[in-house]
Amino acid sequence: MFKLTALAVVTVFTSLLAGSTNAIQIVGVSCSNGENGLIKKYPTLGTLPNFPALGGFPGVGWNSTDCGACFELRYAGTGRAIAFTAVTQSPPNQAVLCTDKFLELTGFTLPTVPANVQADMLRVPRSRCGFN
């Protein structure tokens, strides 16, 4: 299992999956049910404290203890950093973010958004993502 405790460089991809609407049922993501699933407290993506700063991260699959973990992504091109809640998995060394937050992080606009960028990723306390 992938456990990130130090700074890592990842390729960040955009996706309309995770943040398109707050009404998307959480059953549509890897971290839905199971012992470590988020559905017990959060029936839709919009009910998560950090919505729409949600994403897919390495090692975060069904019933993962990293469901709901908080990761900060920092993009050197803007100097911006945003904390994201892990709700689904992504391939190794990649993070998948909703388009709105990807644009906020990188400063791109929708017509000019690249398919991916390099960013620094660091696991941070869940409180940074609004969890108690």
C-alpha positions as CSV (number, residue, x, y, z in Angstrom):
1,M,0.0,0.0,0.0
2,F,1.2,3.5,-0.8
3,K,1.8,5.6,2.3
4,L,2.8,9.1,1.7
5,T,4.4,10.8,4.6
6,A,7.0,13.0,2.9
7,L,7.0,15.3,-0.1
8,A,6.5,13.6,-3.4
9,V,6.3,15.0,-7.0
10,V,3.2,13.7,-8.8
11,T,1.6,14.3,-12.2
12,V,-1.8,16.0,-11.6
13,F,-4.6,15.3,-14.0
14,T,-7.9,17.1,-14.3
15,S,-11.2,15.3,-14.2
16,L,-14.9,16.3,-14.2
17,L,-15.6,13.2,-12.2
18,A,-14.9,14.3,-8.6
19,G,-16.1,17.9,-8.4
20,S,-18.8,18.4,-11.1
21,T,-21.7,18.7,-8.7
22,N,-22.3,18.4,-5.0
23,A,-25.3,16.0,-5.6
24,I,-23.1,13.1,-6.9
25,Q,-23.7,10.1,-4.7
26,I,-20.6,9.0,-2.9
27,V,-21.3,5.4,-4.0
28,G,-19.6,6.4,-7.3
29,V,-16.1,6.6,-5.8
30,S,-13.7,4.1,-4.3
31,C,-14.1,5.4,-0.8
32,S,-17.9,4.8,-0.6
33,N,-18.6,1.9,1.6
34,G,-16.7,-0.7,3.7
35,E,-15.3,-0.3,7.2
36,N,-13.4,2.8,6.2
37,G,-15.9,4.1,3.7
38,L,-17.2,7.7,3.8
39,I,-20.9,7.0,3.1
40,K,-21.8,6.6,6.7
41,K,-21.3,10.3,7.3
42,Y,-21.3,11.8,3.8
43,P,-24.0,10.5,1.4
44,T,-22.9,12.9,-1.4
45,L,-19.7,14.5,-2.5
46,G,-21.1,17.9,-1.6
47,T,-21.5,16.9,2.1
48,L,-17.8,16.4,2.5
49,P,-16.2,19.3,4.5
50,N,-13.7,20.2,1.8
51,F,-16.0,20.0,-1.3
52,P,-15.1,20.6,-4.1
53,A,-11.4,20.1,-3.2
54,L,-11.7,16.3,-3.7
55,G,-9.5,14.0,-5.7
56,G,-8.0,10.6,-6.4
57,F,-4.7,9.7,-4.9
58,P,-2.3,6.8,-5.0
59,G,-3.2,3.9,-2.7
60,V,-6.6,5.2,-1.9
61,G,-8.9,2.3,-3.0
62,W,-12.0,0.6,-1.7
63,N,-12.0,0.4,2.1
64,S,-8.6,2.0,2.3
65,T,-7.6,3.6,5.7
66,D,-6.6,6.6,3.5
67,C,-10.2,7.3,2.5
68,G,-10.8,10.9,3.7
69,A,-7.1,11.5,4.1
70,C,-5.9,15.1,3.3
71,F,-3.2,15.9,0.8
72,E,-1.8,19.3,0.0
73,L,-0.8,19.9,-3.6
74,R,1.5,22.8,-4.4
75,Y,2.0,24.0,-7.9
76,A,5.4,25.8,-8.4
77,G,4.0,27.7,-11.5
78,T,1.7,29.8,-9.2
79,G,3.1,29.1,-5.7
80,R,-0.4,28.1,-4.7
81,A,-1.2,25.2,-2.5
82,I,-4.6,23.6,-1.9
83,A,-5.6,20.8,0.5
84,F,-7.6,18.0,-1.1
85,T,-9.7,15.2,0.4
86,A,-8.9,11.7,-1.0
87,V,-12.2,10.0,-2.1
88,T,-10.9,7.6,-4.8
89,Q,-7.8,6.1,-6.1
90,S,-5.4,7.1,-8.9
91,P,-2.5,5.4,-10.6
92,P,0.9,5.5,-8.8
93,N,2.5,9.0,-8.8
94,Q,-0.6,10.7,-10.0
95,A,-3.4,12.7,-8.5
96,V,-6.8,13.3,-10.2
97,L,-8.6,16.5,-9.3
98,C,-11.8,18.2,-10.2
99,T,-11.4,20.7,-12.9
100,D,-12.4,23.8,-10.9
101,K,-9.8,23.2,-8.2
102,F,-7.2,22.2,-10.8
103,L,-7.7,25.6,-12.4
104,E,-7.5,27.4,-9.1
105,L,-4.3,25.6,-8.2
106,T,-2.6,26.2,-11.6
107,G,-4.0,29.6,-12.6
108,F,-5.0,28.2,-16.1
109,T,-8.4,29.0,-17.7
110,L,-10.6,26.3,-19.2
111,P,-9.7,26.9,-22.8
112,T,-5.9,26.8,-22.0
113,V,-5.9,24.0,-19.4
114,P,-3.3,21.3,-20.1
115,A,-4.1,17.7,-19.5
116,N,-1.6,17.5,-16.6
117,V,1.1,19.3,-14.7
118,Q,3.7,18.4,-12.2
119,A,3.0,19.3,-8.5
120,D,4.4,18.6,-5.1
121,M,2.2,16.5,-2.9
122,L,2.3,16.2,0.9
123,R,0.1,14.4,3.3
124,V,-1.3,16.9,5.9
125,P,-3.6,16.6,8.9
126,R,-7.2,15.9,8.1
127,S,-8.1,19.1,9.9
128,R,-6.7,21.0,6.9
129,C,-9.5,19.5,4.9
130,G,-12.2,20.4,7.4
131,F,-12.5,17.2,9.3
132,N,-12.5,17.2,13.2
